Amino acid sequence: MRLRPIDLAREHGLSTQAVRNYEEAGILPPAERSPHGYRVYAPRHAAALRTFLALIPAHGHATAGAIMRAVNGGAAEEALRLIDGSHAELAGDRHTLEAVELALRDLAPPRELEPGVTFIGPLARRLGIRPATLRKWERAGLIVPRRDPRTGYRVYTSADVRDVLLAHQLRRGGHGLEQIARVLERVRAAGGPEPLQATLREWRDRLTARGLAMLAGAGALDTYLGTRR
């Protein structure tokens, strides 16, 4: 069965130039040429394009392209390595989300820390950490307490204490400072842990959608590999 670029393009609402670009990028196998120099595609090219488009929601455009180039080049192990990387990334994101949800659940601070302000010594003692740890988190940008204008001492407000407690929970879960900083930015942008719940639900939905997309992409890739055996 002979297919033209327009035939592949119409199936997915693409331009014929996009189809040609995908071939030149190695995402599609090389096309045969007619006596007049026109590209001639076969069903396996259509399967390759369907596979690539199915892989994008699961792995992103760049990685999906790299997977297809590896498969078309006969480097199945490289394609599997790329797929494994995406699965590991998704697993890491799930682990982070679960850690954030757990940390927020356990976020209620001790009664004596809720009102007013506190200082670095009392806060460190209540958490069972050293003041140097709080200063390290400050240098990393996790928590930036204001300074008392008279004494220069660090002053932690209730919001600061909330962020310290959340950072403490996440550090105990093995998460890095850069990752924790991003979580705290989400908390602050949402206006606190309660409004953040909607963001966390959206985050979970995105992870679920990506996981399902990985299943769909794997099915399409398996079908495509069958055309190359």
C-alpha positions, 0 to 999 in steps of 0.5 A: 500500500502506497501512501503520500505525505498528505495521507499521513498528515490528514490522519492527525491534522498535520501539515505535509511539511511536518511529516517531512520534518519528522522523516528528516529527524529520524522519527519516521523511517526513510521514505522510498522515492517515486521515479519523479522524486516524490516521497512514497510512504507505507503503512509502517510509516503511518504506524511510526507517526501514530506511535510518535504522537502517542509517546509525546504525552507520556515522555515529552516531544524530545524524548519521544523523538529520541525513542523513535530514532533509537527504534528506527536505528535498531537500538532497542536497548537505547529506546528502553533506557529512555522509557525507563528514565521517564518511568523513574521520573514519574515514580519520583514525582509520585513519591514527592507528591505523597511526601508533600501530602503527608507533610501537610497532613502532619503540619499542625504546629505545637500550640505555643508556636501558633500565635505571634513570633518565635526565635531560632533557638526555641524553634530549633529545640522544638524540632530537635534540630540545630540552629545551624540547620535553620541557618543553612535552610535560610541560605538555601532560600527555603525560609527567610525570616525577618530581622528584629531591627533593634537586635538583629535576631531572626524572627519567625512568624507563624507563616515562617514556622509553617514553612519550617515544619513542612521543610523539616517533614520533607527533609526527614523524607529524604528530599533535597533542598531545591525540591523543598524550595519548589514545594514551599513556593507552591505553598506560598503562591497558594496562600497556605497549605489549605488552598494548596490542596486544589493544586495537589489534586491537579498535580495528582491528576497530571501524574495519573494522566501521564501514567495512562499516557505511558500505557497508551504509548507502550501499546502503540510502540509494541504495535509499531515494533511488530511492523519491523519484525 
